Every structure is written in structure tokens, then in C-alpha cells.
Amino acid sequence: MVMVMEMKIGIALSGGVDSAVAAARLIRQGNDVIGYHMIVLEGNPLANAAADDAKAVADHLGIELKIVDLREEFRRILNYFTTSYMSGETPNPCVVCNDSIKFGLLLERMFSFGEEKIATGHYARLVSLDENVFLARALDRAKDQSYFLSRIGKHKLHDILFPLGEMTKEEVRQEASGIDLPVHSKKDSQEICFIPDGDYRSFLKSRGIEGNPGPITDESGILLGRHTGLSGYTIGQRKGIGFSGRDRYYVKRLDLKNNKLILAQRQSLMSEALVAKDPNWYIDPGEEFDCLCKIRSSMKPVSAKVTIVSGEKIRVDFQEKVWAVTPGQLAVFYIDDLVVGSAFIEENCILESEGNT
């Protein structure tokens, strides 16, 4: 008789349906599963409700739930978010949190309790090739979260499980309903956890970042209006920019030196290349390589060539121009379905002669 060895697995229970189904599947496979719920926010009603939901899921599944208080450590994410906007960049807190908190501090905490693996309800896959483990896109392309996971260190991938990587969202919902999980009909979260209403300007104000009003101009310098503070804007933004006219204008650039918000028509935001910093590699990139690239999570990957400028900088040249390259956001590189690396966008490269036509 062949004995199946149980694996001790810590599952990050967020209080949502995805992590609940991931936990249920691991239990059904015969693993010894313990739930872990992170507390990262002070006195947030939605966070309190999520903790209650995580407890209800754990009780329903008959597993222990450990509460991990990371509020002090999470302040680093809040500080990163604030300082990025102050420096004219658009931050990606979920990416940074996944790397440093969920698959950093939480993973370490789980291992301290004797867990062998950490599992989450993310939609992504892990693929083994030549004794290496690669992050890969999920089967459900609409829900794929590999973009947000691409900063996780290569050495950590051996310790991670993504039980939902081969499932569609519809299948997850059906399974949750079939086993009567208490969160089977709970809506998915769409916003940043610490800004549930999406109003990041009010959040920045609560952090002491008061807007410094200044001019809004077009690319030629013609005054179009007044902005309320550059920290309230991002590249490609159209709504809420304080200007309305016959033509559609988008935020093209934040001129911090002159406190000026520069608008342009859509075509002027097309870029043929970008420069990025602080790469995280899952392969040896050599001097250059061809790949598919995403500069935002929701976009379709486009063909590109990555050139290594130095150990900390790269250049990405696109086969076809991309819209609204945004400093502070992430460029993620794929070969087929495999994630081969990522880097934070530092600047875009726009042909000014074409952008001003």
C-alpha cells in the first residue's frame, strides 16, 4: 500500500471566495492546512469584515485560523504609495505588497509555525522546467494575476502553491457554491485595500499631502486651466483633470519643476520605448532578448525587445507603439506564458516630432 504523505500548508485566507476555494481544494487533497489572515489596517470596517469572513470560512472548513498582525510593517506600503505620488510617479502598491508582505513577512511567519508551503487564491500558475520553477499566466486570462506577482523572488517560487491556476472564475464560484462556503456569493474586491472607495486624493490629503495648485497647459504652453496639485494626477488620466473642451485631452506629463500639468491628445501619449529600473529576473537575460511585455495588468501583451543597459537599468523597445507609459508602474516580460522578469518604469520614450503632429 502506497502511503500519501500529508504536506503542512499555510493558506492566506483573505476572507474572499478565491482563497476559500483554494483552501478547500488543498484540504480535499489530504494536506494539513492552517489558515492565516493578515491584519494590515487600523480600524478599517472593511478589513474587520474581511477578518470575520476569514474566520467563517475557517470554521466551515474545520481548520485553524491564525491572525497575523502586520499593521506596523504595512506602513511601509503606505509610505511608498505616498512618496511615489509626491515624486510624480504612479505607484503600484499591490505589486510591492505581494513581494514584501504576503510573500515576504507572511511567508516567513508561516514557516516559523512549521509550514512547508504557502498557498494563496491568486490566479497564476507555477511551471517546472529543467529543475527551475517559473511563474506563469493563469488559465483564466481575464483573471490572470501574474503581473502583480512578478516581483516575487525566484528563490521563493519553490515554496508557493497557486491551487486556482488551472481554474476559471466561473468554476471557482460554482465550487464555492457546491460546498456551501459562506463567502460563495461575495463580490470581488476591485480597489486598493486601503482606498476602498478609489479616492486616492482624499487618502493623500489624510496623509498630510496638500495639493499645490498650478497651471494646466497643452504641449505648446497654452494655458488651459488650473490643477489642484500634481499628486492628484496620473499619466493617461482624462476624467477629473479640471479641463473640458471640444477635444479630448489626457495627462501627458507632470512637470514637477514648474508645478505644471501638461495635457495632450491621445495620439501624443504613444511611446515606442521605455526605460525601467530595478529588474527582477527569473532567467539569465543576457544582453538582450525578445519577449511579450505588459505595462499595465489589463493590457494585451505586445512584442518587445529588452536590452540590458546596466545591472539596474533596462530599455524596452516595442514593435508597435503603446499608450500611456507611466513611471512608477511595472513592465512585465513574458516568453509564451512564462514570466521571465519585471522592472519598474522610470521614463517613457516618445518621438516628440511625431507626438506634436
C-alpha positions as CSV (number, residue, x, y, z in Angstrom):
1,M,0.0,0.0,0.0
2,V,1.4,3.4,-1.1
3,M,1.2,6.0,1.7
4,V,0.4,9.6,0.7
5,M,2.4,12.0,2.9
6,E,0.5,15.0,4.1
7,M,2.0,18.4,3.5
8,K,1.8,21.2,6.0
9,I,0.4,24.1,4.1
10,G,-0.4,27.6,5.2
11,I,-3.2,29.2,3.2
12,A,-3.5,33.0,3.2
13,L,-7.3,33.5,3.9
14,S,-8.3,37.0,2.8
15,G,-12.0,36.5,3.5
16,G,-12.8,36.2,-0.2
17,V,-14.1,33.4,-2.3
18,D,-10.8,32.6,-4.1
19,S,-8.7,31.9,-1.1
20,A,-11.6,29.9,0.4
21,V,-11.8,27.6,-2.6
22,A,-8.0,27.3,-2.7
23,A,-8.1,26.1,1.0
24,A,-10.9,23.7,0.3
25,R,-9.1,22.1,-2.6
26,L,-5.9,21.7,-0.5
27,I,-7.8,20.0,2.3
28,R,-9.5,17.7,-0.2
29,Q,-6.1,16.6,-1.4
30,G,-5.3,15.4,2.1
31,N,-3.0,18.2,3.2
32,D,-2.7,19.5,6.8
33,V,-3.9,23.1,6.2
34,I,-3.9,26.1,8.5
35,G,-5.4,29.4,7.6
36,Y,-3.6,32.7,8.1
37,H,-5.3,36.1,7.9
38,M,-3.3,39.3,7.8
39,I,-4.3,42.4,9.7
40,V,-2.7,45.4,7.9
41,L,-5.1,48.3,8.5
42,E,-6.0,50.3,11.6
43,G,-9.8,50.5,12.4
44,N,-11.0,49.8,8.9
45,P,-14.6,48.5,8.7
46,L,-14.0,46.5,5.5
47,A,-10.9,45.0,7.0
48,N,-12.8,44.0,10.1
49,A,-15.5,42.4,7.9
50,A,-12.8,40.5,5.9
51,A,-11.4,39.1,9.1
52,D,-14.9,37.9,10.1
53,D,-15.3,36.3,6.7
54,A,-12.0,34.5,7.0
55,K,-13.0,33.1,10.4
56,A,-16.3,31.9,9.0
57,V,-14.5,30.2,6.1
58,A,-12.0,28.5,8.5
59,D,-14.9,27.3,10.8
60,H,-16.8,26.0,7.8
61,L,-13.7,24.1,6.6
62,G,-12.8,22.9,10.1
63,I,-9.3,24.4,10.1
64,E,-7.4,26.6,12.5
65,L,-7.1,30.3,11.7
66,K,-4.1,32.3,12.8
67,I,-4.3,36.1,12.8
68,V,-1.0,37.8,11.8
69,D,-0.8,41.4,12.8
70,L,1.3,43.2,10.2
71,R,0.0,46.7,10.7
72,E,3.3,48.2,11.6
73,E,5.1,46.6,8.7
74,F,2.3,47.6,6.3
75,R,3.1,51.3,7.0
76,R,6.0,50.8,4.6
77,I,3.5,50.2,1.8
78,L,1.5,53.3,2.7
79,N,4.7,55.4,2.8
80,Y,5.8,54.0,-0.6
81,F,2.4,55.0,-2.0
82,T,2.6,58.5,-0.7
83,T,6.2,59.2,-1.7
84,S,5.6,57.8,-5.2
85,Y,2.8,60.3,-5.8
86,M,4.9,63.1,-4.3
87,S,7.7,62.4,-6.8
88,G,5.4,62.4,-9.8
89,E,5.1,58.6,-10.2
90,T,2.1,56.4,-10.1
91,P,2.6,53.6,-7.5
92,N,1.5,50.0,-7.7
93,P,1.0,49.1,-4.0
94,C,-0.4,45.6,-4.7
95,V,2.8,44.6,-6.5
96,V,5.0,45.8,-3.7
97,C,2.8,44.3,-1.0
98,N,2.8,40.9,-2.7
99,D,6.6,40.9,-2.7
100,S,7.4,42.3,0.7
101,I,4.3,41.5,2.8
102,K,2.3,38.5,1.5
103,F,5.2,36.5,0.1
104,G,7.7,38.1,2.4
105,L,6.8,38.7,6.0
106,L,3.7,36.5,5.9
107,L,5.6,33.6,4.3
108,E,8.3,33.9,7.0
109,R,5.7,33.9,9.7
110,M,4.1,30.7,8.2
111,F,7.5,29.0,8.1
112,S,8.1,29.9,11.7
113,F,4.9,27.9,12.5
114,G,6.3,24.9,10.7
115,E,4.5,25.2,7.4
116,E,6.2,23.6,4.3
117,K,4.4,25.6,1.7
118,I,2.4,28.8,1.4
119,A,-0.7,28.9,-0.8
120,T,-2.9,31.8,-1.9
121,G,-6.0,32.2,-4.0
122,H,-4.2,34.1,-6.8
123,Y,-4.9,33.3,-10.4
124,A,-1.5,32.3,-11.6
125,R,0.4,29.1,-12.3
126,L,3.8,27.7,-11.4
127,V,5.6,25.6,-14.1
128,S,8.6,23.4,-13.5
129,L,11.2,23.4,-16.3
130,D,14.7,21.9,-16.1
131,E,14.6,21.8,-12.3
132,N,13.6,25.5,-12.2
133,V,10.2,26.9,-11.2
134,F,8.6,29.6,-13.3
135,L,5.7,31.9,-12.7
136,A,3.2,31.6,-15.5
137,R,-0.1,33.1,-16.6
138,A,-3.3,31.6,-15.3
139,L,-5.6,29.5,-17.5
140,D,-8.3,32.2,-17.0
141,R,-6.7,35.1,-18.9
142,A,-9.3,37.6,-17.7
143,K,-8.4,36.9,-14.1
144,D,-4.7,36.3,-14.5
145,Q,-2.7,37.9,-11.7
146,S,0.9,37.0,-12.8
147,Y,1.5,40.7,-13.5
148,F,1.0,41.5,-9.8
149,L,3.2,38.6,-8.7
150,S,6.2,39.2,-10.9
151,R,8.3,40.9,-8.1
152,I,8.4,37.7,-6.0
153,G,12.0,36.5,-5.8
154,K,12.9,33.5,-7.9
155,H,14.1,31.6,-4.9
156,K,10.7,31.8,-3.3
157,L,8.7,30.1,-6.1
158,H,9.6,26.6,-4.8
159,D,7.7,27.4,-1.6
160,I,4.5,28.6,-3.1
161,L,1.3,27.0,-4.4
162,F,-1.5,28.5,-6.5
163,P,-4.4,26.0,-6.4
164,L,-6.6,28.1,-8.7
165,G,-4.1,28.5,-11.6
166,E,-5.9,26.0,-13.8
167,M,-9.5,27.1,-12.9
168,T,-11.7,29.8,-14.3
169,K,-13.5,32.3,-12.1
170,E,-16.8,30.7,-13.0
171,E,-15.6,27.3,-11.9
172,V,-14.4,28.8,-8.6
173,R,-17.8,30.3,-8.0
174,Q,-19.5,27.0,-8.8
175,E,-17.2,25.1,-6.5
176,A,-17.7,27.6,-3.7
177,S,-21.5,27.3,-4.0
178,G,-21.3,23.5,-4.3
179,I,-19.6,23.2,-0.9
180,D,-21.7,26.0,0.6
181,L,-18.9,28.2,1.5
182,P,-20.2,31.2,3.5
183,V,-18.5,33.6,1.0
184,H,-19.6,31.9,-2.2
185,S,-21.5,35.0,-3.4
186,K,-19.2,37.7,-2.0
187,K,-18.2,40.3,-4.6
188,D,-14.6,40.5,-5.7
189,S,-12.6,43.5,-4.4
190,Q,-11.8,45.9,-7.2
191,E,-9.9,48.7,-5.4
192,I,-6.7,49.1,-3.4
193,C,-7.4,47.7,0.1
194,F,-6.6,50.9,2.0
195,I,-8.5,53.1,-0.5
196,P,-11.7,51.0,-0.9
197,D,-13.7,54.0,-2.4
198,G,-10.9,54.7,-5.0
199,D,-10.5,58.3,-3.8
200,Y,-6.7,58.4,-3.6
201,R,-6.7,62.2,-3.5
202,S,-8.5,62.2,-0.2
203,F,-6.2,59.5,1.1
204,L,-3.1,61.6,0.2
205,K,-4.7,64.5,2.0
206,S,-5.3,62.4,5.1
207,R,-1.5,61.7,5.0
208,G,-0.7,65.4,5.0
209,I,-0.2,65.8,1.3
210,E,-1.9,69.1,0.5
211,G,-2.2,70.0,-3.2
212,N,-0.2,72.9,-4.5
213,P,-2.4,74.4,-7.3
214,G,-0.7,75.3,-10.6
215,P,-1.3,75.8,-14.4
216,I,-2.7,73.2,-16.8
217,T,-1.2,73.7,-20.3
218,D,-1.1,71.9,-23.6
219,E,2.2,70.8,-25.2
220,S,2.7,74.3,-26.7
221,G,2.3,76.0,-23.4
222,I,-1.2,77.4,-23.9
223,L,-2.9,77.8,-20.6
224,L,-6.0,75.5,-20.3
225,G,-6.9,75.8,-16.6
226,R,-5.6,75.2,-13.1
227,H,-4.8,71.9,-11.4
228,T,-5.3,71.2,-7.6
229,G,-1.9,69.6,-7.1
230,L,0.2,67.3,-9.2
231,S,-0.1,64.4,-6.7
232,G,-3.7,64.1,-7.8
233,Y,-3.0,63.1,-11.4
234,T,-1.5,60.2,-13.4
235,I,-0.3,59.7,-17.0
236,G,-3.3,58.9,-19.3
237,Q,-5.9,60.3,-17.0
238,R,-8.8,62.1,-18.7
239,K,-11.6,62.4,-16.1
240,G,-11.3,64.9,-13.3
241,I,-8.4,66.8,-14.7
242,G,-10.0,70.2,-14.3
243,F,-10.4,70.9,-18.1
244,S,-13.1,70.2,-20.5
245,G,-13.2,71.3,-24.2
246,R,-14.1,70.3,-27.7
247,D,-11.1,68.0,-28.0
248,R,-10.3,65.1,-25.6
249,Y,-7.2,65.8,-23.6
250,Y,-5.2,63.4,-21.4
251,V,-2.5,63.9,-18.9
252,K,0.8,63.5,-20.7
253,R,3.4,64.8,-18.2
254,L,3.7,66.1,-14.7
255,D,6.3,68.9,-14.7
256,L,7.3,68.9,-11.1
257,K,10.0,71.6,-11.5
258,N,7.4,74.2,-12.7
259,N,4.4,72.6,-11.0
260,K,2.7,72.3,-14.4
261,L,0.2,69.7,-15.6
262,I,0.7,69.1,-19.3
263,L,-2.2,67.7,-21.4
264,A,-2.2,66.3,-24.9
265,Q,-4.5,64.4,-27.3
266,R,-4.4,60.7,-27.2
267,Q,-2.0,60.1,-30.1
268,S,0.6,62.2,-28.4
269,L,0.8,59.6,-25.5
270,M,2.0,56.8,-27.8
271,S,5.5,55.6,-26.9
272,E,7.9,53.4,-28.8
273,A,10.2,52.6,-25.9
274,L,10.7,52.9,-22.2
275,V,13.5,52.8,-19.6
276,A,12.9,50.7,-16.5
277,K,14.9,50.1,-13.3
278,D,15.3,47.5,-10.5
279,P,14.7,44.4,-12.6
280,N,13.6,41.1,-11.1
281,W,14.7,38.2,-13.3
282,Y,13.6,34.6,-13.5
283,I,16.0,33.9,-16.3
284,D,19.5,35.0,-17.2
285,P,18.6,37.9,-19.5
286,G,22.0,38.1,-21.3
287,E,22.5,41.4,-23.2
288,E,19.1,41.4,-24.9
289,F,16.1,39.2,-25.6
290,D,12.7,39.2,-27.4
291,C,9.6,38.8,-25.4
292,L,6.0,39.9,-24.8
293,C,5.5,42.9,-22.5
294,K,2.7,44.3,-20.4
295,I,2.9,47.8,-18.9
296,R,-0.4,47.5,-17.1
297,S,-2.2,44.5,-15.8
298,S,-5.2,44.7,-18.0
299,M,-3.5,45.2,-21.4
300,K,-2.8,42.6,-24.0
301,P,0.9,41.7,-24.1
302,V,2.8,43.3,-27.0
303,S,6.0,42.2,-28.8
304,A,9.2,43.9,-27.5
305,K,12.9,43.7,-27.3
306,V,14.6,44.1,-23.8
307,T,18.1,45.5,-23.7
308,I,20.2,45.4,-20.6
309,V,21.7,48.9,-20.0
310,S,23.3,48.1,-16.7
311,G,22.6,45.8,-13.7
312,E,19.8,48.1,-12.5
313,K,18.5,49.6,-15.8
314,I,17.0,48.2,-18.9
315,R,15.5,49.6,-22.1
316,V,12.3,48.1,-23.7
317,D,11.6,48.8,-27.4
318,F,8.2,47.9,-28.7
319,Q,7.4,46.6,-32.1
320,E,4.2,48.7,-32.1
321,K,3.7,51.8,-30.0
322,V,2.0,51.6,-26.7
323,W,-0.2,54.1,-24.9
324,A,0.4,56.0,-21.7
325,V,3.6,54.5,-20.4
326,T,3.5,55.6,-16.7
327,P,6.6,56.0,-14.5
328,G,6.2,54.0,-11.3
329,Q,4.2,51.3,-12.9
330,L,5.5,47.9,-13.7
331,A,6.7,46.4,-17.0
332,V,6.4,42.6,-17.0
333,F,8.1,40.4,-19.6
334,Y,6.7,37.1,-20.9
335,I,8.0,34.3,-23.2
336,D,4.9,32.4,-24.2
337,D,3.0,32.0,-20.8
338,L,6.1,32.2,-18.6
339,V,7.0,35.3,-16.7
340,V,10.7,35.9,-17.3
341,G,11.1,39.2,-15.4
342,S,9.8,42.6,-14.5
343,A,11.1,46.2,-13.8
344,F,9.6,49.5,-12.6
345,I,9.1,52.0,-15.4
346,E,11.4,55.1,-15.0
347,E,10.6,57.1,-18.1
348,N,8.9,56.7,-21.5
349,C,10.5,57.4,-24.8
350,I,8.2,59.4,-27.2
351,L,9.2,60.8,-30.6
352,E,8.4,64.4,-30.0
353,S,8.3,65.2,-33.7
354,E,5.5,62.6,-34.1
355,G,3.8,63.4,-30.7
356,N,3.3,67.0,-31.7
357,T,1.8,66.5,-35.1
